Structure formats: C-alpha cells, structure tokens
Amino acid sequence: MPTIAIISQKGAGKTTLALHLAAAAQDAGAVSLIIDTDPQATASQWAAWRQDAPPEVIDSPPPRLAAKVRQAGEQGAQVIVIDTPPHADSAARAAVEVADLVLIPCRPSAFDLAAIQTSAKLVQLLRKPAFVVFSAGSPNAPRVYAEAGELVESYGTPACPVLLPDRAAFRHASAEGRTVMEAEPNGRAAQDVRDLYKWVCRQLDMPAPHFRKKVAA
C-alpha cells in the first residue's frame, strides 16, 4: 500500500497536490484515501463540497497517523496521500516516518526555495526518498525552473521532472469541490496531474496507470 506524504513549510499548493494525486489514483482504478493532518481541514472541506464522492478524506492528529495508515490498509485502501499543515514540524515528521515517498511542493521563487531547506533536512534525517515538485509557478518559464532545480539539488533533494504550474483550472475546480480531471478532463492541468501520477507510480514501482475516460459535466 504506497503511502505518499506531502510536506512543506509554506502553502505552495500542498492540499491541491494531495487531492489531485489521490484523485488520479482513483481515476486509475485504485481505492485511494487522503489523510488530512492540517487543523485547517482544507481537504476535509473539499470532501464535504463534493458530498463525499471519492477519493475519501479522513482527518488524523499526527500522533495517530501511523495507526490510521495501518487501519486504512486493513480496510482496503490501495494508495494513501497525507496532507500536512505548514509550519508544523511534528506533523511533517509523522507523515515522513510512515511514507514510502515524500513530495515537497514549492513555488520557484526565492523565498519558497529558501524555505524548503527545513523539509529537505527532515527527509534526509529520516532517509526517505523525496522530490521537490515545482508548483504554482508560470507555465512558461523553463529557465526559472532549471535554475530552481539546480538550487534544490544543492540541498540534497532532487526536483521532480514533472511540473504542476499555476493554471486557472485548479482554482475553478477546487471552488466547485471537483478535480481538474473532472472539470476539464482534456485540459492542460488534467494532463499535468496524470503525468505526475504516472511519474509517482514509477518511483513506487507501481504498474503504469490506465485512466478511465471522463466527460466534463
């Protein structure tokens, strides 16, 4: 049961990344679960907006996280994504400890790049495979991403080769309690998420996903 932790010291789209990875897994036929450890409960609010349509979202305090992951596996979860709050080292550490893969979303800006050093040190301390996912930046700035990738590499945490840039579809879909795959299944944002999930599957030695076709409502 692959478990993916999403951590970052700043916002940087953690919840958006967690929701969409879990939704992509669900679209590919896996029973996926999001565990929300953020007291702001943004992922749980999103689940309420979509009237609990999958993927399921449950909450958990950090001290109970390992037990919740174990219980979810026993109940049939096939992919688990953990969303964590910013500025909460205990929650991030608990998530990293149970994760098979750690993703650190980060805007390609100076302040955000400086802030991920704390997360990079944590995953190195706990010896977990981790990658920085550049998110919420311009879709058309290859030099910016190349320079940002070189910087995070110097922190000891490589950059994911798949970007999740800022696209209006994410804002529109989230406000409606949907995913970009549901709102704009043929859009660029949906393809970005599918490409990222395919890459995640390769990192976890999971079979290549085959997404079900969907039609926008």
Beta strands, then each sheet from edge to edge (+ up, - down):
strand 1: 3-6
strand 2: 32-36
strand 3: 56-59
strand 4: 79-83
strand 5: 101-106
strand 6: 130-134
sheet 1: 3+ 2+ 4+ 1+ 5+ 6+
end
